[in-house]
Amino acid sequence: MGKIKYSEKAHDKIGKVMHEFKEGKLKSSSGKKVTSRKKP
């Protein structure tokens, strides 16, 4: 995968989402807790 450049605003959004992901707060579309970056 090539490097993707994001705007500062998009980067902040991604950072927030990744933080929530690491904290275990981000839910998958099925509503189950996300514990891995890998998709089933």
LOVEX-159765 format. One line per 3 residues: number of its first residue (from 1); their letters; for each residue x, y, z of N, C-alpha, C, O. Coordinates in steps of 0.001 Angstrom, whole numbers, always signed. Layout:
NUM	A	X/Y/Z/X/Y/Z/X/Y/Z/X/Y/Z  ...;
//
This chain:
1	MGK	+836/-1200/+0/+0/+0/+0/+868/+1246/+0/+1852/+1337/+734  +489/+2200/-831/+1233/+3445/-882/+838/+4340/+271/-167/+4108/+943  +1634/+5354/+490/+1312/+6289/+1572/+183/+7216/+1138/+180/+7731/+20;
4	IKY	-759/+7416/+2026/-1889/+8286/+1726/-1761/+9555/+2556/-1573/+9495/+3771  -1863/+10687/+1902/-1749/+11960/+2619/-3133/+12457/+2990/-4034/+12510/+2152  -3290/+12812/+4225/-4567/+13328/+4705/-4422/+14792/+5074/-3326/+15260/+5381;
7	SEK	-5524/+15505/+5042/-5511/+16881/+5514/-5371/+16844/+7031/-5573/+15800/+7651  -5027/+17973/+7624/-4883/+18029/+9081/-6180/+17614/+9761/-6158/+16896/+10761  -7312/+18065/+9218/-8606/+17764/+9817/-8870/+16265/+9756/-9305/+15660/+10737;
10	AHD	-8603/+15671/+8592/-8825/+14239/+8428/-7887/+13466/+9345/-8273/+12447/+9917  -6664/+13946/+9485/-5687/+13276/+10337/-6152/+13271/+11785/-6006/+12272/+12489  -6706/+14377/+12220/-7215/+14470/+13594/-8346/+13478/+13795/-8422/+12815/+14829;
13	KIG	-9226/+13378/+12803/-10364/+12461/+12879/-9860/+11027/+12977/-10332/+10244/+13801  -8894/+10697/+12124/-8336/+9347/+12122/-7658/+9059/+13456/-7793/+7967/+14009  -6937/+10037/+13962/-6258/+9861/+15239/-7247/+9571/+16356/-6991/+8730/+17218;
16	KVM	-8377/+10268/+16341/-9401/+10079/+17365/-10000/+8686/+17251/-10188/+7994/+18251  -10296/+8285/+16023/-10880/+6963/+15793/-9903/+5871/+16215/-10296/+4906/+16871  -8633/+6017/+15844/-7636/+5008/+16197/-7459/+4939/+17706/-7229/+3861/+18253;
19	HEF	-7565/+6084/+18389/-7453/+6104/+19848/-8607/+5327/+20459/-8410/+4520/+21367  -9816/+5573/+19957/-10992/+4866/+20463/-10862/+3381/+20154/-11253/+2532/+20955  -10310/+3079/+18990/-10098/+1692/+18587/-9183/+1004/+19597/-9470/-100/+20060;
22	KEG	-8088/+1664/+19929/-7127/+1099/+20880/-7732/+966/+22269/-7396/+48/+23016  -8622/+1885/+22607/-9258/+1848/+23924/-10362/+797/+23977/-10891/+492/+25046  -10704/+246/+22809/-11730/-795/+22780/-13139/-232/+22780/-14100/-946/+23067;
25	KLK	-13263/+1053/+22457/-14585/+1679/+22464/-15252/+1590/+21097/-16477/+1600/+20973  -14386/+1501/+20055/-14926/+1469/+18706/-15624/+140/+18458/-15076/-929/+18731  -16835/+227/+17938/-17618/-980/+17676/-17603/-1291/+16189/-17554/-386/+15356;
28	SSS	-17647/-2560/+15867/-17728/-2947/+14464/-19146/-2724/+13962/-20042/-2428/+14752  -19358/-2863/+12672/-20683/-2624/+12097/-21705/-3609/+12645/-22903/-3326/+12659  -21232/-4766/+13095/-22145/-5782/+13621/-22500/-5488/+15076/-23379/-6135/+15645;
31	GKK	-21811/-4506/+15684/-22092/-4124/+17059/-21206/-4854/+18054/-21282/-4605/+19257  -20371/-5750/+17558/-19459/-6473/+18451/-18225/-5624/+18700/-17864/-4779/+17881  -17591/-5850/+19816/-16398/-5094/+20150/-15263/-5480/+19197/-15042/-6659/+18922;
34	VTS	-14564/-4485/+18710/-13463/-4732/+17789/-12205/-5018/+18605/-11803/-4216/+19448  -11598/-6159/+18345/-10408/-6519/+19112/-9205/-6695/+18202/-8087/-6891/+18679  -9425/-6625/+16893/-8330/-6800/+15954/-8525/-5896/+14754/-9654/-5574/+14383;
37	RKK	-7416/-5485/+14145/-7502/-4650/+12954/-7915/-5483/+11751/-8404/-4951/+10754  -7713/-6797/+11850/-8017/-7674/+10717/-9517/-7824/+10529/-10283/-7921/+11488  -9911/-7841/+9260/-11324/-8049/+8949/-11574/-9546/+8821/-10726/-10271/+8301;
40	P	-12743/-10025/+9295/-13059/-11448/+9197/-13209/-11882/+7742/-13476/-13053/+7471;
//
